[in-house]
Amino acid sequence: MLGNLNGWHLLILLAVILLLFGAARLPALAKSVGQSARVFRGEMKQMQEESSEDEAKKPAADTGYTLNGETIDKPKADGSTGSSPQA
């Protein structure tokens, strides 16, 4: 969509923005946009940190018990262990 813009298009766009907002308000507008972008990046970083903390706090899947170094599967509701019996 924006790939078709060339230098003249951007120049005309800047002129329209200058006419709409005036030269006096442009620095304040740019500052406001910069602050908003900074806040947005901070919130995104915080969300990523929280999700990684949640993953770290999540308990590992309980697959069974360990007895003398061997993993014993947890019994299922039907009484089977889910693994084939060892001879």
N, CA, C and O atoms as a CHARMM CRD file, in Angstrom:
* protein
*
  348
    1    1 MET  N      0.83300  -1.18300   0.00000 PROA 1      0.00000
    2    1 MET  CA     0.00000   0.00000   0.00000 PROA 1      0.00000
    3    1 MET  C      0.88000   1.24900   0.00000 PROA 1      0.00000
    4    1 MET  O      0.68000   2.13700  -0.82800 PROA 1      0.00000
    5    2 LEU  N      1.83600   1.33200   0.90000 PROA 2      0.00000
    6    2 LEU  CA     2.70300   2.50200   0.95600 PROA 2      0.00000
    7    2 LEU  C      3.90600   2.35700   0.04400 PROA 2      0.00000
    8    2 LEU  O      4.70400   3.28700  -0.07400 PROA 2      0.00000
    9    3 GLY  N      4.05200   1.22500  -0.59400 PROA 3      0.00000
   10    3 GLY  CA     5.18500   0.99300  -1.47100 PROA 3      0.00000
   11    3 GLY  C      5.14900   1.84700  -2.73000 PROA 3      0.00000
   12    3 GLY  O      6.18000   2.04800  -3.37200 PROA 3      0.00000
   13    4 ASN  N      3.96800   2.35100  -3.08900 PROA 4      0.00000
   14    4 ASN  CA     3.83400   3.15200  -4.29800 PROA 4      0.00000
   15    4 ASN  C      4.15200   4.62100  -4.07100 PROA 4      0.00000
   16    4 ASN  O      4.11300   5.40500  -5.02000 PROA 4      0.00000
   17    5 LEU  N      4.46400   5.01400  -2.84900 PROA 5      0.00000
   18    5 LEU  CA     4.77300   6.41800  -2.57300 PROA 5      0.00000
   19    5 LEU  C      6.18000   6.73600  -3.04100 PROA 5      0.00000
   20    5 LEU  O      7.11500   5.96600  -2.81800 PROA 5      0.00000
   21    6 ASN  N      6.31600   7.88000  -3.69200 PROA 6      0.00000
   22    6 ASN  CA     7.65300   8.33300  -4.05100 PROA 6      0.00000
   23    6 ASN  C      7.90500   9.68000  -3.37400 PROA 6      0.00000
   24    6 ASN  O      7.09600  10.11500  -2.55400 PROA 6      0.00000
   25    7 GLY  N      8.98400  10.32800  -3.69700 PROA 7      0.00000
   26    7 GLY  CA     9.36500  11.57900  -3.04500 PROA 7      0.00000
   27    7 GLY  C      8.33100  12.67900  -3.17700 PROA 7      0.00000
   28    7 GLY  O      8.08400  13.42200  -2.22600 PROA 7      0.00000
   29    8 TRP  N      7.72100  12.78900  -4.35600 PROA 8      0.00000
   30    8 TRP  CA     6.72000  13.84500  -4.55300 PROA 8      0.00000
   31    8 TRP  C      5.48800  13.60700  -3.69000 PROA 8      0.00000
   32    8 TRP  O      4.92400  14.55100  -3.13600 PROA 8      0.00000
   33    9 HSD  N      5.07600  12.37600  -3.57600 PROA 9      0.00000
   34    9 HSD  CA     3.90900  12.06400  -2.74300 PROA 9      0.00000
   35    9 HSD  C      4.17100  12.44900  -1.28800 PROA 9      0.00000
   36    9 HSD  O      3.31200  13.03600  -0.63000 PROA 9      0.00000
   37   10 LEU  N      5.34600  12.12000  -0.79800 PROA 10     0.00000
   38   10 LEU  CA     5.68600  12.44700   0.58700 PROA 10     0.00000
   39   10 LEU  C      5.75900  13.95100   0.79500 PROA 10     0.00000
   40   10 LEU  O      5.33800  14.45400   1.83600 PROA 10     0.00000
   41   11 LEU  N      6.28900  14.67500  -0.18800 PROA 11     0.00000
   42   11 LEU  CA     6.37300  16.12800  -0.09600 PROA 11     0.00000
   43   11 LEU  C      4.98500  16.75500  -0.05200 PROA 11     0.00000
   44   11 LEU  O      4.74600  17.67700   0.72800 PROA 11     0.00000
   45   12 ILE  N      4.08100  16.27000  -0.87100 PROA 12     0.00000
   46   12 ILE  CA     2.70300  16.77700  -0.87100 PROA 12     0.00000
   47   12 ILE  C      2.02200  16.42700   0.44700 PROA 12     0.00000
   48   12 ILE  O      1.29300  17.24900   1.00200 PROA 12     0.00000
   49   13 LEU  N      2.24500  15.24200   0.94600 PROA 13     0.00000
   50   13 LEU  CA     1.66500  14.82600   2.22500 PROA 13     0.00000
   51   13 LEU  C      2.15200  15.71800   3.36500 PROA 13     0.00000
   52   13 LEU  O      1.35700  16.12500   4.21300 PROA 13     0.00000
   53   14 LEU  N      3.43400  16.02100   3.39200 PROA 14     0.00000
   54   14 LEU  CA     3.97500  16.91900   4.41900 PROA 14     0.00000
   55   14 LEU  C      3.38400  18.32000   4.30100 PROA 14     0.00000
   56   14 LEU  O      3.11900  18.96200   5.31700 PROA 14     0.00000
   57   15 ALA  N      3.17400  18.80300   3.07600 PROA 15     0.00000
   58   15 ALA  CA     2.57600  20.12500   2.87500 PROA 15     0.00000
   59   15 ALA  C      1.14200  20.15400   3.39400 PROA 15     0.00000
   60   15 ALA  O      0.72800  21.13800   4.00700 PROA 15     0.00000
   61   16 VAL  N      0.38900  19.09900   3.16000 PROA 16     0.00000
   62   16 VAL  CA    -0.99500  19.03200   3.65000 PROA 16     0.00000
   63   16 VAL  C     -1.01300  19.00900   5.17300 PROA 16     0.00000
   64   16 VAL  O     -1.83500  19.68600   5.79100 PROA 16     0.00000
   65   17 ILE  N     -0.12400  18.24600   5.77900 PROA 17     0.00000
   66   17 ILE  CA    -0.04400  18.20100   7.24500 PROA 17     0.00000
   67   17 ILE  C      0.32200  19.56700   7.79400 PROA 17     0.00000
   68   17 ILE  O     -0.22800  19.99700   8.80900 PROA 17     0.00000
   69   18 LEU  N      1.24200  20.25000   7.13600 PROA 18     0.00000
   70   18 LEU  CA     1.63900  21.59000   7.56200 PROA 18     0.00000
   71   18 LEU  C      0.46600  22.55400   7.47800 PROA 18     0.00000
   72   18 LEU  O      0.29100  23.38900   8.36500 PROA 18     0.00000
   73   19 LEU  N     -0.33800  22.45200   6.42900 PROA 19     0.00000
   74   19 LEU  CA    -1.50400  23.32500   6.28900 PROA 19     0.00000
   75   19 LEU  C     -2.57000  23.01400   7.33900 PROA 19     0.00000
   76   19 LEU  O     -3.20100  23.92400   7.87600 PROA 19     0.00000
   77   20 LEU  N     -2.76700  21.73900   7.62900 PROA 20     0.00000
   78   20 LEU  CA    -3.80300  21.35600   8.59100 PROA 20     0.00000
   79   20 LEU  C     -3.44200  21.74400  10.02100 PROA 20     0.00000
   80   20 LEU  O     -4.28200  22.28100  10.74300 PROA 20     0.00000
   81   21 PHE  N     -2.22100  21.48400  10.43500 PROA 21     0.00000
   82   21 PHE  CA    -1.85500  21.69000  11.83100 PROA 21     0.00000
   83   21 PHE  C     -1.11500  22.99100  12.07900 PROA 21     0.00000
   84   21 PHE  O     -1.08900  23.46300  13.21600 PROA 21     0.00000
   85   22 GLY  N     -0.52600  23.57600  11.08300 PROA 22     0.00000
   86   22 GLY  CA     0.22200  24.80800  11.26800 PROA 22     0.00000
   87   22 GLY  C      1.62800  24.52600  11.75200 PROA 22     0.00000
   88   22 GLY  O      1.89400  23.49900  12.37700 PROA 22     0.00000
   89   23 ALA  N      2.52400  25.45300  11.45400 PROA 23     0.00000
   90   23 ALA  CA     3.93300  25.26700  11.78800 PROA 23     0.00000
   91   23 ALA  C      4.16700  25.28000  13.29000 PROA 23     0.00000
   92   23 ALA  O      5.09000  24.62200  13.77100 PROA 23     0.00000
   93   24 ALA  N      3.35900  26.00800  14.03700 PROA 24     0.00000
   94   24 ALA  CA     3.56400  26.12100  15.48300 PROA 24     0.00000
   95   24 ALA  C      3.23100  24.81400  16.21000 PROA 24     0.00000
   96   24 ALA  O      3.84100  24.50400  17.23300 PROA 24     0.00000
   97   25 ARG  N      2.27400  24.05300  15.69200 PROA 25     0.00000
   98   25 ARG  CA     1.83800  22.84300  16.38900 PROA 25     0.00000
   99   25 ARG  C      2.60600  21.59400  15.97100 PROA 25     0.00000
  100   25 ARG  O      2.49000  20.56300  16.63500 PROA 25     0.00000
  101   26 LEU  N      3.37800  21.65000  14.90500 PROA 26     0.00000
  102   26 LEU  CA     4.09300  20.45700  14.42900 PROA 26     0.00000
  103   26 LEU  C      5.10000  19.90400  15.43300 PROA 26     0.00000
  104   26 LEU  O      5.13700  18.68700  15.61400 PROA 26     0.00000
  105   27 PRO  N      5.92300  20.72400  16.09900 PROA 27     0.00000
  106   27 PRO  CA     6.84700  20.14100  17.08700 PROA 27     0.00000
  107   27 PRO  C      6.12400  19.43700  18.23300 PROA 27     0.00000
  108   27 PRO  O      6.55300  18.37300  18.68000 PROA 27     0.00000
  109   28 ALA  N      5.03300  20.02700  18.70500 PROA 28     0.00000
  110   28 ALA  CA     4.26500  19.39400  19.78300 PROA 28     0.00000
  111   28 ALA  C      3.63400  18.09200  19.29900 PROA 28     0.00000
  112   28 ALA  O      3.57000  17.11100  20.04100 PROA 28     0.00000
  113   29 LEU  N      3.17300  18.09100  18.06000 PROA 29     0.00000
  114   29 LEU  CA     2.57400  16.88500  17.49100 PROA 29     0.00000
  115   29 LEU  C      3.62000  15.77200  17.35900 PROA 29     0.00000
  116   29 LEU  O      3.34600  14.61600  17.68300 PROA 29     0.00000
  117   30 ALA  N      4.80700  16.12400  16.88500 PROA 30     0.00000
  118   30 ALA  CA     5.88000  15.13400  16.74700 PROA 30     0.00000
  119   30 ALA  C      6.30100  14.59100  18.10900 PROA 30     0.00000
  120   30 ALA  O      6.56700  13.39600  18.24600 PROA 30     0.00000
  121   31 LYS  N      6.36300  15.46200  19.11800 PROA 31     0.00000
  122   31 LYS  CA     6.72300  15.02500  20.46500 PROA 31     0.00000
  123   31 LYS  C      5.67600  14.06000  21.01100 PROA 31     0.00000
  124   31 LYS  O      6.01500  13.05100  21.62900 PROA 31     0.00000
  125   32 SER  N      4.41400  14.37200  20.78300 PROA 32     0.00000
  126   32 SER  CA     3.32800  13.52000  21.25800 PROA 32     0.00000
  127   32 SER  C      3.37300  12.14400  20.58900 PROA 32     0.00000
  128   32 SER  O      3.17300  11.12200  21.24600 PROA 32     0.00000
  129   33 VAL  N      3.63200  12.12600  19.30000 PROA 33     0.00000
  130   33 VAL  CA     3.72400  10.84800  18.58300 PROA 33     0.00000
  131   33 VAL  C      4.90600  10.03200  19.10500 PROA 33     0.00000
  132   33 VAL  O      4.79700   8.81800  19.27300 PROA 33     0.00000
  133   34 GLY  N      6.02500  10.68900  19.35700 PROA 34     0.00000
  134   34 GLY  CA     7.19800   9.99900  19.89100 PROA 34     0.00000
  135   34 GLY  C      6.94800   9.40900  21.26600 PROA 34     0.00000
  136   34 GLY  O      7.35600   8.28200  21.54800 PROA 34     0.00000
  137   35 GLN  N      6.27300  10.17600  22.12800 PROA 35     0.00000
  138   35 GLN  CA     5.95900   9.67100  23.47000 PROA 35     0.00000
  139   35 GLN  C      5.00400   8.48900  23.39200 PROA 35     0.00000
  140   35 GLN  O      5.15900   7.51200  24.12500 PROA 35     0.00000
  141   36 SER  N      4.02300   8.57600  22.51100 PROA 36     0.00000
  142   36 SER  CA     3.07000   7.47400  22.36400 PROA 36     0.00000
  143   36 SER  C      3.77300   6.21000  21.88900 PROA 36     0.00000
  144   36 SER  O      3.48800   5.11600  22.37700 PROA 36     0.00000
  145   37 ALA  N      4.68500   6.35500  20.94300 PROA 37     0.00000
  146   37 ALA  CA     5.43000   5.19300  20.44500 PROA 37     0.00000
  147   37 ALA  C      6.29600   4.59800  21.54900 PROA 37     0.00000
  148   37 ALA  O      6.41300   3.37700  21.65300 PROA 37     0.00000
  149   38 ARG  N      6.89900   5.44400  22.36800 PROA 38     0.00000
  150   38 ARG  CA     7.74700   4.96700  23.46900 PROA 38     0.00000
  151   38 ARG  C      6.91100   4.19000  24.48800 PROA 38     0.00000
  152   38 ARG  O      7.32600   3.13100  24.95900 PROA 38     0.00000
  153   39 VAL  N      5.73200   4.72100  24.82600 PROA 39     0.00000
  154   39 VAL  CA     4.84400   4.04000  25.77700 PROA 39     0.00000
  155   39 VAL  C      4.39600   2.69800  25.20000 PROA 39     0.00000
  156   39 VAL  O      4.35900   1.69300  25.90900 PROA 39     0.00000
  157   40 PHE  N      4.05900   2.68900  23.92400 PROA 40     0.00000
  158   40 PHE  CA     3.61500   1.45000  23.27700 PROA 40     0.00000
  159   40 PHE  C      4.70900   0.38900  23.31700 PROA 40     0.00000
  160   40 PHE  O      4.43600  -0.76500  23.64500 PROA 40     0.00000
  161   41 ARG  N      5.94100   0.76500  22.98600 PROA 41     0.00000
  162   41 ARG  CA     7.05700  -0.19100  23.02900 PROA 41     0.00000
  163   41 ARG  C      7.28300  -0.69900  24.44900 PROA 41     0.00000
  164   41 ARG  O      7.57100  -1.87900  24.64900 PROA 41     0.00000
  165   42 GLY  N      7.15400   0.19100  25.43800 PROA 42     0.00000
  166   42 GLY  CA     7.32700  -0.22200  26.83200 PROA 42     0.00000
  167   42 GLY  C      6.27300  -1.22700  27.26000 PROA 42     0.00000
  168   42 GLY  O      6.57800  -2.20100  27.94800 PROA 42     0.00000
  169   43 GLU  N      5.02800  -0.98900  26.85200 PROA 43     0.00000
  170   43 GLU  CA     3.94600  -1.91600  27.19400 PROA 43     0.00000
  171   43 GLU  C      4.14600  -3.26900  26.51200 PROA 43     0.00000
  172   43 GLU  O      3.90700  -4.31300  27.12000 PROA 43     0.00000
  173   44 MET  N      4.57800  -3.25500  25.26500 PROA 44     0.00000
  174   44 MET  CA     4.82400  -4.51300  24.56300 PROA 44     0.00000
  175   44 MET  C      5.94500  -5.30000  25.24000 PROA 44     0.00000
  176   44 MET  O      5.84700  -6.51800  25.38800 PROA 44     0.00000
  177   45 LYS  N      7.00300  -4.61200  25.64700 PROA 45     0.00000
  178   45 LYS  CA     8.11700  -5.27700  26.32400 PROA 45     0.00000
  179   45 LYS  C      7.65200  -5.86800  27.64900 PROA 45     0.00000
  180   45 LYS  O      8.03500  -6.98100  28.00900 PROA 45     0.00000
  181   46 GLN  N      6.82000  -5.11300  28.37800 PROA 46     0.00000
  182   46 GLN  CA     6.31000  -5.59200  29.66200 PROA 46     0.00000
  183   46 GLN  C      5.43700  -6.82900  29.46100 PROA 46     0.00000
  184   46 GLN  O      5.52500  -7.78000  30.23800 PROA 46     0.00000
  185   47 MET  N      4.59500  -6.82600  28.42800 PROA 47     0.00000
  186   47 MET  CA     3.74800  -7.98600  28.16300 PROA 47     0.00000
  187   47 MET  C      4.59100  -9.21200  27.82600 PROA 47     0.00000
  188   47 MET  O      4.27300 -10.31800  28.26200 PROA 47     0.00000
  189   48 GLN  N      5.66500  -9.02800  27.05200 PROA 48     0.00000
  190   48 GLN  CA     6.53200 -10.15200  26.70400 PROA 48     0.00000
  191   48 GLN  C      7.23300 -10.69400  27.94000 PROA 48     0.00000
  192   48 GLN  O      7.37900 -11.90800  28.08300 PROA 48     0.00000
  193   49 GLU  N      7.67000  -9.80900  28.83800 PROA 49     0.00000
  194   49 GLU  CA     8.32400 -10.25200  30.06900 PROA 49     0.00000
  195   49 GLU  C      7.35200 -11.01700  30.95100 PROA 49     0.00000
  196   49 GLU  O      7.71600 -12.03300  31.54300 PROA 49     0.00000
  197   50 GLU  N      6.10200 -10.52900  31.04400 PROA 50     0.00000
  198   50 GLU  CA     5.10600 -11.21500  31.86400 PROA 50     0.00000
  199   50 GLU  C      4.79000 -12.59300  31.29700 PROA 50     0.00000
  200   50 GLU  O      4.63500 -13.55400  32.05200 PROA 50     0.00000
  201   51 SER  N      4.69300 -12.69900  29.97300 PROA 51     0.00000
  202   51 SER  CA     4.38200 -14.00600  29.39000 PROA 51     0.00000
  203   51 SER  C      5.53900 -14.98100  29.58600 PROA 51     0.00000
  204   51 SER  O      5.31200 -16.17400  29.78400 PROA 51     0.00000
  205   52 SER  N      6.78100 -14.48600  29.53100 PROA 52     0.00000
  206   52 SER  CA     7.91100 -15.38800  29.76700 PROA 52     0.00000
  207   52 SER  C      7.98100 -15.79900  31.23500 PROA 52     0.00000
  208   52 SER  O      8.37900 -16.92200  31.54200 PROA 52     0.00000
  209   53 GLU  N      7.59600 -14.89600  32.15100 PROA 53     0.00000
  210   53 GLU  CA     7.54900 -15.25100  33.57100 PROA 53     0.00000
  211   53 GLU  C      6.46400 -16.28600  33.81900 PROA 53     0.00000
  212   53 GLU  O      6.66000 -17.21200  34.60500 PROA 53     0.00000
  213   54 ASP  N      5.30900 -16.13700  33.14700 PROA 54     0.00000
  214   54 ASP  CA     4.23000 -17.10600  33.30500 PROA 54     0.00000
  215   54 ASP  C      4.66700 -18.48200  32.81800 PROA 54     0.00000
  216   54 ASP  O      4.34200 -19.49400  33.44000 PROA 54     0.00000
  217   55 GLU  N      5.40200 -18.52700  31.70800 PROA 55     0.00000
  218   55 GLU  CA     5.89200 -19.80500  31.19200 PROA 55     0.00000
  219   55 GLU  C      6.87400 -20.43700  32.17000 PROA 55     0.00000
  220   55 GLU  O      6.88300 -21.65600  32.34400 PROA 55     0.00000
  221   56 ALA  N      7.69800 -19.61500  32.80700 PROA 56     0.00000
  222   56 ALA  CA     8.68100 -20.14600  33.75600 PROA 56     0.00000
  223   56 ALA  C      8.00200 -20.66900  35.01800 PROA 56     0.00000
  224   56 ALA  O      8.46800 -21.63600  35.61900 PROA 56     0.00000
  225   57 LYS  N      6.90300 -20.03300  35.42000 PROA 57     0.00000
  226   57 LYS  CA     6.19500 -20.44700  36.63300 PROA 57     0.00000
  227   57 LYS  C      5.29000 -21.64500  36.39600 PROA 57     0.00000
  228   57 LYS  O      4.88800 -22.31500  37.34800 PROA 57     0.00000
  229   58 LYS  N      4.96400 -21.92500  35.13300 PROA 58     0.00000
  230   58 LYS  CA     4.05000 -23.02000  34.82100 PROA 58     0.00000
  231   58 LYS  C      4.70600 -24.33700  35.22600 PROA 58     0.00000
  232   58 LYS  O      5.84800 -24.60200  34.84900 PROA 58     0.00000
  233   59 PRO  N      3.99400 -25.16300  35.98900 PROA 59     0.00000
  234   59 PRO  CA     4.59900 -26.43500  36.40600 PROA 59     0.00000
  235   59 PRO  C      4.77400 -27.36700  35.21000 PROA 59     0.00000
  236   59 PRO  O      4.01300 -27.31900  34.24300 PROA 59     0.00000
  237   60 ALA  N      5.77700 -28.19800  35.30100 PROA 60     0.00000
  238   60 ALA  CA     6.02700 -29.17500  34.24000 PROA 60     0.00000
  239   60 ALA  C      4.90000 -30.19500  34.23500 PROA 60     0.00000
  240   60 ALA  O      4.26100 -30.43100  35.26000 PROA 60     0.00000
  241   61 ALA  N      4.66300 -30.78500  33.10000 PROA 61     0.00000
  242   61 ALA  CA     3.60800 -31.78800  32.99400 PROA 61     0.00000
  243   61 ALA  C      3.95300 -32.96800  33.89400 PROA 61     0.00000
  244   61 ALA  O      5.06900 -33.48600  33.86200 PROA 61     0.00000
  245   62 ASP  N      2.98200 -33.37900  34.69100 PROA 62     0.00000
  246   62 ASP  CA     3.19100 -34.48500  35.61900 PROA 62     0.00000
  247   62 ASP  C      2.92600 -35.78400  34.87100 PROA 62     0.00000
  248   62 ASP  O      1.77600 -36.18000  34.68300 PROA 62     0.00000
  249   63 THR  N      3.99200 -36.43800  34.45200 PROA 63     0.00000
  250   63 THR  CA     3.83300 -37.64900  33.65100 PROA 63     0.00000
  251   63 THR  C      3.89800 -38.91300  34.47900 PROA 63     0.00000
  252   63 THR  O      3.49400 -39.97800  34.01400 PROA 63     0.00000
  253   64 GLY  N      4.38600 -38.81700  35.66400 PROA 64     0.00000
  254   64 GLY  CA     4.47500 -40.02200  36.47500 PROA 64     0.00000
  255   64 GLY  C      5.37900 -39.81100  37.66600 PROA 64     0.00000
  256   64 GLY  O      5.65200 -38.67900  38.06400 PROA 64     0.00000
  257   65 TYR  N      5.83300 -40.89700  38.22300 PROA 65     0.00000
  258   65 TYR  CA     6.66500 -40.87900  39.41400 PROA 65     0.00000
  259   65 TYR  C      8.00800 -41.51800  39.10000 PROA 65     0.00000
  260   65 TYR  O      8.12200 -42.32500  38.17800 PROA 65     0.00000
  261   66 THR  N      9.00400 -41.15700  39.86100 PROA 66     0.00000
  262   66 THR  CA    10.32100 -41.76700  39.69700 PROA 66     0.00000
  263   66 THR  C     10.61000 -42.62000  40.91600 PROA 66     0.00000
  264   66 THR  O     10.51800 -42.15200  42.05100 PROA 66     0.00000
  265   67 LEU  N     10.95700 -43.86600  40.67900 PROA 67     0.00000
  266   67 LEU  CA    11.25600 -44.80300  41.74800 PROA 67     0.00000
  267   67 LEU  C     12.54300 -45.52300  41.37500 PROA 67     0.00000
  268   67 LEU  O     12.59900 -46.22400  40.36500 PROA 67     0.00000
  269   68 ASN  N     13.57000 -45.34900  42.18700 PROA 68     0.00000
  270   68 ASN  CA    14.87700 -45.96100  41.93500 PROA 68     0.00000
  271   68 ASN  C     15.40200 -45.62700  40.53800 PROA 68     0.00000
  272   68 ASN  O     15.98100 -46.48200  39.86800 PROA 68     0.00000
  273   69 GLY  N     15.19900 -44.39700  40.10700 PROA 69     0.00000
  274   69 GLY  CA    15.70800 -43.95200  38.81700 PROA 69     0.00000
  275   69 GLY  C     14.84900 -44.33300  37.63200 PROA 69     0.00000
  276   69 GLY  O     15.18400 -43.97000  36.50400 PROA 69     0.00000
  277   70 GLU  N     13.74300 -45.05700  37.83800 PROA 70     0.00000
  278   70 GLU  CA    12.85300 -45.43200  36.74000 PROA 70     0.00000
  279   70 GLU  C     11.57600 -44.61900  36.84600 PROA 70     0.00000
  280   70 GLU  O     11.04500 -44.41300  37.93700 PROA 70     0.00000
  281   71 THR  N     11.08600 -44.15900  35.69900 PROA 71     0.00000
  282   71 THR  CA     9.84000 -43.40100  35.68300 PROA 71     0.00000
  283   71 THR  C      8.67700 -44.36300  35.58900 PROA 71     0.00000
  284   71 THR  O      8.63100 -45.22200  34.70900 PROA 71     0.00000
  285   72 ILE  N      7.74900 -44.21000  36.49700 PROA 72     0.00000
  286   72 ILE  CA     6.55400 -45.04000  36.52200 PROA 72     0.00000
  287   72 ILE  C      5.40300 -44.14500  36.09900 PROA 72     0.00000
  288   72 ILE  O      5.17400 -43.09500  36.69800 PROA 72     0.00000
  289   73 ASP  N      4.66800 -44.56400  35.05300 PROA 73     0.00000
  290   73 ASP  CA     3.55500 -43.76100  34.56100 PROA 73     0.00000
  291   73 ASP  C      2.46000 -43.67300  35.60300 PROA 73     0.00000
  292   73 ASP  O      2.23200 -44.59800  36.38300 PROA 73     0.00000
  293   74 LYS  N      1.78800 -42.52700  35.59200 PROA 74     0.00000
  294   74 LYS  CA     0.65100 -42.33000  36.47200 PROA 74     0.00000
  295   74 LYS  C     -0.50200 -43.20400  35.98800 PROA 74     0.00000
  296   74 LYS  O     -0.71700 -43.29700  34.77900 PROA 74     0.00000
  297   75 PRO  N     -1.24000 -43.83900  36.87000 PROA 75     0.00000
  298   75 PRO  CA    -2.38200 -44.64800  36.42500 PROA 75     0.00000
  299   75 PRO  C     -3.46500 -43.77000  35.81400 PROA 75     0.00000
  300   75 PRO  O     -3.74100 -42.67300  36.30000 PROA 75     0.00000
  301   76 LYS  N     -4.07400 -44.26700  34.74200 PROA 76     0.00000
  302   76 LYS  CA    -5.18000 -43.54600  34.11400 PROA 76     0.00000
  303   76 LYS  C     -6.46500 -43.89800  34.84100 PROA 76     0.00000
  304   76 LYS  O     -6.46200 -44.72500  35.75400 PROA 76     0.00000
  305   77 ALA  N     -7.55300 -43.27600  34.44100 PROA 77     0.00000
  306   77 ALA  CA    -8.84000 -43.49100  35.09400 PROA 77     0.00000
  307   77 ALA  C     -9.30700 -44.93600  34.95700 PROA 77     0.00000
  308   77 ALA  O    -10.00400 -45.44300  35.83600 PROA 77     0.00000
  309   78 ASP  N     -8.93100 -45.61200  33.86100 PROA 78     0.00000
  310   78 ASP  CA    -9.37600 -46.99000  33.67000 PROA 78     0.00000
  311   78 ASP  C     -8.46600 -48.00700  34.35900 PROA 78     0.00000
  312   78 ASP  O     -8.68200 -49.21300  34.24200 PROA 78     0.00000
  313   79 GLY  N     -7.45500 -47.52400  35.07300 PROA 79     0.00000
  314   79 GLY  CA    -6.58000 -48.40600  35.82200 PROA 79     0.00000
  315   79 GLY  C     -5.30400 -48.77600  35.09900 PROA 79     0.00000
  316   79 GLY  O     -4.38800 -49.32800  35.70900 PROA 79     0.00000
  317   80 SER  N     -5.22400 -48.48100  33.80100 PROA 80     0.00000
  318   80 SER  CA    -4.00100 -48.82200  33.06600 PROA 80     0.00000
  319   80 SER  C     -2.97900 -47.71100  33.23800 PROA 80     0.00000
  320   80 SER  O     -3.32600 -46.58300  33.58600 PROA 80     0.00000
  321   81 THR  N     -1.72300 -48.03500  32.99200 PROA 81     0.00000
  322   81 THR  CA    -0.66400 -47.04100  33.13000 PROA 81     0.00000
  323   81 THR  C     -0.34400 -46.37600  31.80900 PROA 81     0.00000
  324   81 THR  O      0.36800 -45.37100  31.79900 PROA 81     0.00000
  325   82 GLY  N     -0.82800 -46.88000  30.71100 PROA 82     0.00000
  326   82 GLY  CA    -0.58500 -46.28500  29.41200 PROA 82     0.00000
  327   82 GLY  C      0.67500 -46.78000  28.75000 PROA 82     0.00000
  328   82 GLY  O      0.92000 -46.45700  27.58800 PROA 82     0.00000
  329   83 SER  N      1.47900 -47.55000  29.44400 PROA 83     0.00000
  330   83 SER  CA     2.68600 -48.09200  28.82400 PROA 83     0.00000
  331   83 SER  C      2.57300 -49.60500  28.79700 PROA 83     0.00000
  332   83 SER  O      1.80700 -50.20500  29.55100 PROA 83     0.00000
  333   84 SER  N      3.34400 -50.19900  27.92100 PROA 84     0.00000
  334   84 SER  CA     3.29100 -51.65100  27.82800 PROA 84     0.00000
  335   84 SER  C      4.00600 -52.26100  29.02800 PROA 84     0.00000
  336   84 SER  O      4.99400 -51.70000  29.50200 PROA 84     0.00000
  337   85 PRO  N      3.53500 -53.37300  29.51800 PROA 85     0.00000
  338   85 PRO  CA     4.17700 -54.00300  30.68600 PROA 85     0.00000
  339   85 PRO  C      5.56200 -54.51300  30.32100 PROA 85     0.00000
  340   85 PRO  O      5.79300 -54.99300  29.21100 PROA 85     0.00000
  341   86 GLN  N      6.47200 -54.40200  31.26800 PROA 86     0.00000
  342   86 GLN  CA     7.83100 -54.87200  31.04400 PROA 86     0.00000
  343   86 GLN  C      7.95700 -56.29600  31.55900 PROA 86     0.00000
  344   86 GLN  O      7.37400 -56.64400  32.58600 PROA 86     0.00000
  345   87 ALA  N      8.71200 -57.11700  30.85100 PROA 87     0.00000
  346   87 ALA  CA     8.86100 -58.51700  31.23900 PROA 87     0.00000
  347   87 ALA  C     10.05400 -58.72100  32.11500 PROA 87     0.00000
  348   87 ALA  O     10.32700 -59.84500  32.53400 PROA 87     0.00000
